[in-house]
């Protein structure tokens, strides 16, 4: 039986009044209460207020939360609720020290919630796992570094994997990438592999750049902004200020998302006293359409059909034909494929009516300059490449890439995830050219590609990978197929975690396992030449310096840069051109190396890194220089109307989308309030609309299980999920990331980039 796409009692553009939802705006007093709660829960540092006052400003700390831009003329408070939470969380004065690990075995800590693990405090001394005691115990830095170096030096380089989260600055990231290649491998997976790798791989094919084409200035000149699969209120709240300003000057906002997210419905700016006192929010989206998961291809196909119909009726008035002819290829083939799809099929796959899609297309047609925003709701699908290709098609039809006020713009979730790739963390030689490394350092770097995170994880499970180094992050918690991976992980010869706080990944030690405590971004990084700044890149390709001002949690905590350099020195043969000690003593020297390796992006790096608003490293597509195989922007003919790899089967089959709460950043859980969705308490829930509950005979609060319907010979299930009515499209269920990651097979990923398909998993409900 095919499920209906239309609700019985409300439209996909209106809120269902019969399910839980937050009735207040994003921002406002709720945001202030959220920050205040975290301030009370952590043992706040005395410098917290000072650091927050300088957060995301020249000479201050660049937020360790999202990668949104830091404006040249910042507001009085240039941080959001999430940024404040991340900063206060890092400044917690509690310590997860040797005494903590003496009191708690690893077996016991496995019973703790992720929230409680990180709430234990900052790691303050290096630790080594002792299996006979089932505990981490103190170890000296010298002994830890020596042992790690010896073990890495003894193994085949290709048996090691160097993972990086998006936290480390450009300096540590560059040395990490150099270390791997000097060792002889390019196994450098990164957190981008699990979120925006669809962008990095496919956007380069379509328009010749692996990153978005917009800058902050474009939002001052756009006439419309289209959102696909991006939850601004939770994932990048500072963006709301930019959107609010755009709306108030007349910009139209059109949103497509299966979930009605408050940040794209209405917003009160906490720094606007009159808005706060009058509780008078700014309405954000002019139109908000609840598209079915995977239905974005169908929506854009429908919009393109309407645009072509309007062009047919008035030739030369709708399309930018001059731009299409001069700057693009494969337009005619794409048009032929789009025209061949029928409206009933488009409506079925999208969950929206033809009238709704044409309404959105008319807003696009009437807008001269359009920005296309997207998030992981677009990238984390098996056919995410087609989602992105179709989005580029839509923008290219009217020349909306490569001019002021227009462009395509992914919103990155982690503060330096884009920058790490820019300075070489990636599995391809193109990320850090071997010939350049030979010229600079005399090393023979590998030229064959290394392993991305899916390939590396498969290697962990089949035993071909022997060592896993993690520069930040909580990798095991973030990955799919958790149960199978944890089994393989415990068989690794060596696991090394460079981290600020304990997390779930630390509780699955390899045969030899170390936790090495590192400085946070808020901490003073004192080296031989004095306090050191680090740097990072935002979602708009701007580079900023960051300078910590908090006292480190202990004298035994080292910078990420110093730890990476120390392990590299202990692992590699002596090479006078690899001056690890000198680089640690003065990060200016590392930035000089970065400028030498990547001169087009980082010329005069040290002199530019502190300029207000950061310095722009440029983007060829913004200038309509298409670095594609053809030298032109690429139209993409649609091959299907859905980006789902597999549609759910049977009466109990649903498409699962995973979500983050606004009390969460990636795998870090700050608390149990999902205020912006009106949800409080347990994260062990499954969201489903009331019509589907009635069809299956489910009761609110009932406990059910979800089973993966991806058939690969492995059973995947999550039990004990509380049924919670929520406004979602028919055929859709939702639950929290990372709790529902075990339902996602490692093999269920975007076809070209291997990004896990967390936003479109076929599952079955069992009562």
N, C-alpha and C positions, 0 to 999 in steps of 0.2 A: 504493500500500500504506500502511495506517495503522500507524504505529509503536506498539509496546506502551508502556503507561504504567508498567508494573511491572517492577522489576528481577528477574532470575532468581534471584539468590543473596542478596539482602538487602532489607529493608523500607525505604520512604522515611522511616522514623523512626529508622533506625540507620545508623551509619557503614559505608560499604563498605570492608572491610579490604584490598581488592586494589588500591586506588589511593592515590596520594600524599596525605597529609594530616599536619598537625602534631598530634602526640599530646599535647603539653603544653597547659596552660591559658593563657588570656590573662593579661596582667599578669605578676607574679612576676619571676623572674630574667631571663627573656627580654626583658621590657620594660626592665629596667635595662641589659642589654647593648646594646639598641638605642640608648638614649640615649647611653651611653658611646662607642659607635662614632661617632656624629655629632659628639660633643664632640672626638674625636680627629681627625676629618677636616677640620673647619673650623678656621680660625685664631681660636680662641676669645678673646673679649674678657675682660679682667680683671674686668669687672663682671657677667659671666654668672651666677656663683653668687648674687650679691646680687639680681639681677633675678628669677631662678628662685625664690628664697626668698620673694619678694613677689608672684609671679605670681598673678593672679586674687584679690588681696586689696585691701582699701581702702588707697589711697595708692600702690598698685603699678601694674604694667602689666596690662591685660586681654589675655589671650592672643589672638594673631592667627590661631589655628587655629579650632576649632569654636565654636559658639554656645551651648555648654552653660552652665548657670547657675553663678554665683559665690556660694556660700552665705554667709549672714551670719556664720556661725561656721565659718571655713575650717579644713581640716586643716593639719597642719604643712607638708606639701607639697601645694599645691592645683593641681597640674598633672599631666598624663599624658605618656606617651611621645610622642604626637604634638605636644602643646604644647611640650614641651622641644625637640623637633626644630625646630619652627617658630621658636622663640625663638633657639636657637643658630644656625640658618641665617641669621637676620637679623643676628645679632651678629658674623658673620664679618668679620674685619679685613682680608681681601684686598679689593683694589679693582679693579673693571673700569673703568679710567680711560682717558684719551686714549691713553696708551701701549699699553694692551691693544688698543684698536681700531685703532691704527696698525700693530700687528703682525699683525692678523688681518682679512682682507677679509670682507665679508658672504658672498661665495660660499664661502669656506672655512668660516665659522661654521655655514653650513647643513649641513655634514657632521657637526657635533658633535651629541652626544646632548643632550637637554634637561637632564639631570642636570649635564653638564659646563658647559653655558652658564651656569646659575645658580651653579655652583660657582666660576665665574670671580671672583665677589665683588660687593661693593656698587658700584653706579653712583655716581660722585663728582663729576661735572661735566656741565653740559648739552651735548648733542651734536646735530649736524645731519648728515644723510646727504649725501655728495657722490657722485653717480652716476658721474662720470668716474674717480674713484679707488676706487669700490666700498667706501667706508669711511665710518663715522661720525667726524666731526672736531669738536673743541671749538668752542663758540660762546658768546658772552656771554649772560647772562640777559636783558639789555636788548634785544639784537638778536633773540633767540629770541622773547621775548614780543611785541615790536613786530611781527615778521613774522607770527606766528600770528594776532595780533589783526587785522592788516590783511587777511589772507586770509579770515578768518571774516566780517569786516564787509562784504567785497565780494560775498559769495555770498548766494543766497536762503537764509534761515535753515533752511528745511525740507530743504536739501541737506546739512545737518550732522547728525551723530549723536554724542551724548555718552554713552559707555558707562561703567559703573562696576562694578568687582568688589566683593566684600563686605568689603574691607579698610578703606577710608576711614572715619573717624569721622563722627559725626552733624554736626559743625560743617562740615567740608569738603563733606559730602554735601548739606547744606542749601544752601550757596552754589552748588554745582554745579547743583542743581535750579532755583534762582532765576536763575542765569546763563542757562540754556537758555531759560527762559520770557521773560526780559527781552530775549533775542535774537530771540525769535519762534517757537520750536518746542518740541515736547514729545517729541522723539526721544531718550528717556532709557532705553534698554534697560539691563538689570542682570543680574548673574549669576543672580539668582532665575529669570530667563526660561529658564534651562537646567536648573533643578533643581526648585524648589518653586513655580513659577508655577501649577501645577495646583492647589495649595493656595490661593494668593492669589485666584485667579479663582473656583474652584468651592466652596470651603468657605464663602465668603461667601453663595453661593446657598443652601446647605443649612442653615447655622446662623447666618448673619448676621455672621460675622467672617472676615477673611482670614488669621488666624493661629490657632494652637492654643489650646485653652481651659484647659489645665492650668498649674499652677505647681509649684514644687519641693515644696511642702507636700503636694500630693496623693499623692505617692509614699510618704508616711508613713501613709496611710490606705487605700490600695487593697488589694483582696483578690486581684486578678488583673491581669496586664498581658499584652496580646496584641501581638505584634510581627508586622508585615507589611513585608517588603522593607527592613529597616534593619539595617545591620551595625555594631553598637555598638562592637565591639572595635577596628575600624579607623577609623571615622569620628568617634566621640565617646567615647573610652575613659573619661573621667571619669564618664560615666553609669554605668559598671559598679559604682562604689562605691555609688551609689544603689540599683541593682538588687540588689546583694549584700545590702544592709541590708534591703530589702523581702523577699527570699527567706528570710533568716534569721529574720524574724518571721512567716513562714508564707504569704507571697504566692505565688501560682502564676504561672508564666511559660509562655506558649504561643507558639511561634514558627513562622511560615510563611515559608520562603525557599527558593529553588532550590538555594542553596549552604549547606552546613553550616559556619557561621562560628564560630570558637572562642570569641569573646567572649560568645556566647549559649549556650555549652555548659558551660564551667567557667572560673573566674576565681580567681586568687590576688591579694589586695590587697598591693601592694608595701610599704605602710606598716604592715602587720600582721606583726610580727616572728615570731610563732608560726606563722602560715601559711607564711611564707617558709622558716623553718627546717625545718618538718615537710613542706613541699611538699604540703599538704593543701588542695586547691582547694574552692571552693564551687560546687556544681552549680547552674547557672542555669536552664535551660529544663526544666520538667517534661515537656513534649512539644515535639518539634521535627519539623515536617513539611516534606519537600522538595516543595513545590508546583511545578508546571510554570510557566514564565514565562507571564504573562497569565492564570493560573488562579485568581487571587485572587477574582474575581467569582464563580466557580463554588464556591469554598470557602465564601464568606460566604452565598451562596444556599443551600447545603446546611445550613449552621449555622442559618439562619433557618427552613428547612423543619422541622428537628428541634425548634427552639424552639416553632414553631406547633403541631406535633404534640403536644408536651408540654402546651401551653396547652389544646388541644382536649380532652385527657384529664382535665385538672384546671382548668377555667375560673377565671380570676382569680388563679391562684397563680404564674404564670410571667411574664407580661407586666406592665408597669406601665401598666395601662389608664387610670388617672386622668391620668397624665402624657401619654399618647398623645392622649387626648381633649382635654385642656386646652391642650397646648403644641405640637401637631404638625398637619400636614395630609398628605393623600394616603396615609394608612396602608392603607386598604382596597384601593386600586388596587395598591399595592406588594405586599400579601399575595396578591392574585389572581395577579399575575405570578410571584411566587416559587413558589406552589403548582403553577403550570402546568409548571415545569421538571421533567424526569424524572431520577431518580438515575443511570441509566447515562450520560446526557449530562454530568451533574455530575462523575462519576468520570472520564470521558474527558478533559474539559477541565482538571480540577484535577490529575490524576495521582495522586489519593489515593482510598482506598476510602471507602465510605459509613461504615464503622465508625470510621475515623479522624476523619472530619469530625464525626460524632455525638459522639465522645469529646471533641473540643475544645468542642463546643457544651455538653456537660454541665458542663465546667469553668466555662464562661461562666454557665450557669444557676445553679450553686452559689455563685457569687461575687456578693456584694452590690454592691461598688464595683469597677468595671473601667475601666482606662485603655487606650486604643487608641494604640499607637505605630506610626509608619510612616516610611519614608524614600523614597528615589528609586526603589526597586523597585516602589513603588505609583504614583508620580507620572509616571514617564517611560515612559508607554504612550499609544498613540493614543486609547484609551478610558480614560485615567487618571481622567477625571471620574467615570466609573461606578465605578471602584475606590473612589474616595473617597466617592461617594454611598452605595455599599453598606456601607462601613465605618461611616458615620454611621447608616445604617439599623439595623445591628446594635446599636450603642450606644443609639440612641433607643428601641429595643424595650423596654428595661428602665430607661429614665430615666438612662442613664449619661453624660449631658452636663448640666453646670450644677449639680453638687453636689460636695462635698468628697470627694476620693479617686477621682474619676471624670473622664472627659473624653477628648477626642481631641487627640493631641499629635504633630505632625510634629517631627522632630529636624533642625534646620537645620545645614547643613554649614559655612558660613562665618561668621566672628565677628560681622559687622555687616550681613549681607545683609538681615535683617528690618528693622533699624533704618533703613537707607538708604531703604527704601520708606516707612517711617513719616514721614520728614521730606521726602518729595517726589520722590525719584528713581523715576520711573515715567512711562509714556506717556499717562496719563489725567489730565484736569483734576481729577478727584476726589482725586488724589494731592497736589495743591497748588492749591486753588481760585483761579480767576482773579479773582473779586471780592475775595477777601482780599488778593491781591497788589496789586490796584489801590488798595485802601484803605491798605496799608502803604507802597507804593513808587511809586504813581502810574503803574505800567506797565500796558499793555494786553496781558496774557498771552493766548496762544491758548486757545481753548475746544475745538477739534477735537482728537481723539486723535492722538498721535504714533505712532511705530513701535516695536514690540517687536523683539527681536533677530532673529527670523526675517524679519520684514518689512524691517528695516534691512539684513540680509545679502542679501536679494533685490535691494535697491536698490544695494548695492555691486556685485553681479554684472551688473545691467542698466544701470549707469552713472548712475542718478538720484541716488545719494548721492555727494557730492564730498569730504566731509571726515569723518574719524573720530578723535575724541578718546577716549582710554582712561584713565580714572582707576583705575590699577592693573590687575591681571589679565594674562592671556595668552590673549586672546580668540580669535585665529585657531587656536590649538591646542585650545581648548575646544569650538569649533563643529563641527557636522557638515559634510559636503561640502567637505572641506578643499581638495582640488585645484582645484575650481571657484572657491572663495572666494579662494584665494591669487592666482589670475589676475585677478580683479576688484579685489582689494585693491591690487595694484601700479599700477592705473590711477587710484586716488584722487588728487585734487589735493593733499590734505593729510592726513598721519597724525601724531598726537601721542600719545606714550606717557609717562604719569607713572608712574614705576616705581622700585623699589629695586634690582632686579637685572636683567641681560639675560635675555631669554627668546625663544622661537621667533617670536613675533609681531613682534618688532623687526627680524627679518631679511627681512621682506616690506615694504620701505618704499614709500610712495606717491611721487608726483612730487616733493613736498617732505615731508620726514620729520624729526621731532625726537624725541629721548629726553630727558626732563626728570627728573633724579634727585630723589626725594623722601625725606623722613625715614621711617623705620620707626616702629612703635609703641613700640619700646624706646628710641628716641632722645630726647634732651632737645630740646624744641621751644621755643627761646628767641625770644621776640618783644619788642616795645618795652616792654610792661608787665611782662615777666618770663617765667618758664617757664610754658608753657601745657599744660593738660590737654585731652584729647579725650574723647569718650564714645561708647558703643555700646549696642545692645540685644540681649539674649539670646533664645533660642528661647521663653522664657516671658514675654516682654514686660516684662522688667525692664531698667532703664537704669543704667549704671555709668560712673564716671569712670575715666580711665586716664592715668597720668603716667609718661613715660619718664625713664630715668636714665643712659642710655649716651651717650657723646660721639658726635655725628654723624660719618659717615665722612669728611667734609671740610667746609670752610667754604662750599663752593659748593652744598651740598644744602639744599633748601628744603622746608617743610612742604607737604602736599597743600593745606591751606587757603590758604597764601600763593600757591601756583602757580595754583589755580583763580581766586582773586581777582585776581591779576595779569593773567591772560588775559582775564577778564571786563572789567576796567577798560580794557584795550587794545582791546577789541572794540566795546564799547557806547558810545553817545553819553553825554555828561556828564549825570548825574542826581544832584542833591544828596541825594536819599534813598537812593541806593546808595553807602554809605560804605565802599567796599572797604578802603581803607587803615586806617580805624579798626577795622574788624572783624578784620583780620589782627593788629593790635596787641594786641587783647584779645578772646579767644574768649568771655569772659563776655557780651559784647555780642551775639555770634551766638546764644548760648543764650537770651538775652532775646528775640531775634527768633523763634526756634523756639517759645518759649512763647507769643508773641503770635500766631503763625500757627496753632499747634495747642494752644490753651489746655486742652482736655480731657485731653490726654496729658502736657503738659509744664509745667503750672503750677508756679511756684517752682522752675524747673529748676536754677538755679545752687546753691541751698541744699540740694537733695536729691541731687545727683549723686554725692556721696561717702559716702552712708549705707551701712553694711554690708548686703550682700545686694542692693544696688541699690534703686531705687524702682519700684513697679509702676504701669504706665500704664493698667491695667485692661483688661477684656474683657467686653463686654455678655453674650455667651453664657454666661459663667461665672455670671452672675446670672439666667439664663433670660430675658434681654431679647433677643429675636430680631430683629436688624436686617435682616430679609428683606422681600421685597415683600409677603408675606402677614402679616408680623408673628408668624409661627410657624416652628418648625423644620420642615424639608422632608424627608419621606420620598421616596425616589427609586425608581420602578419599574425593575427591571432589563430591559434590552432585548436582552442577549446574555449568554453565560456566559464570554466571554473578552475581555480588554482589548487583545488584539493587533489591530493594524490589518490585518495580513495574516498568515495561517498559511503556513509554508514549504511549497514544492512539491517533489514527487519524492523518490526514494530518498536523494538527497544533500542534501536540504533540511533546515535546522535553524533554530531560533530562537536568535539571538545575544543574550547579555546582556553588557554591559561592566562591568568591575570596577575598583576601586582597590586597590592593595596597602597594607599597613600601613607601607611605606616611602615614602609618597606623601601629599601633600595637594593635592587638585584636580589641577592640571597640574604642580605642583612635585614632582620626583622626588628624594627624599633619597638613594636607593640602590637596590640590586637584590635586596633580601631581602624576600620576602613570607612572613615567618616564620610568621604565624598560619595560613597555608594550606600550610605545608611546601614552599614553592616558592622556589628560589634561582636567581639568574643572569638570563638574558635575559628581557626583557618581550615579546619577539616570539614568543608562544606561543598555542596554542588548546587549551582544556581540553575534554575529551570523555570520556564513560564508556567502560569497556572493552567492554561489550556492543555499543555502536555502532561502536567501532573494529573489532571482529571482523566485524560485519555488512558494513562497507565495505572490509575488508581493509587497514586502516591499521596501521602499525607505530609503536611508541613512538619518538619522535625524528625521525620522517619529516617532511619539509617539505611543506606544502600551501599552497594559496591559498584565500581566502574571497572570494566574489562576492556582491554584494547582489542579492536577488531582487525588489526594488522596481522595477517597470518604469516609467520616466519618460523613456526615451530616452538616459539617460546610463549608461555603464559604470563601475561602482565595484568595485575589487578591492584586496585587500591580500595580497601574496605573502610567501613565506619564513617562514611560521608553523610552529613546531615542535609536532607532535602530542604532547600531554601528557595521560596518563590521569588522570581526576579524577572524584570522586563527584558526578555531576549527573543530573538526570532524563533519560530518553530523549528524543530530539528536541531536545536543548539543547546548545549550545556556549557557551563563555565566553572572554573575552580582556580585555586591559587597555584602559582609557581613559587617555589619549587616542589610543593607537596605532591603535585600530580605528574611530575616528570617521569616517575616509573612507568606510566602508561605509554610513553613515547619510545618506540624502538630507535636504536641508534641509526638503523638503516632508513628510517623515514625522514628524509631530509630534502631540501631544495636541490634540484637536479644538477645544477652547475656549480654551486658554491658549497654544498654540503651543510648549509644552515639547517639545524633541526626544525621540523615543521610543527612547532608548539601551538600554532594558531589554527590548526585544522586536522585534528586527530580523530579518526573514527573509533567510537567507543560504544559499549553496550551497558545499559543499566540492568543490574540484577538485584532483586529485593530479597 
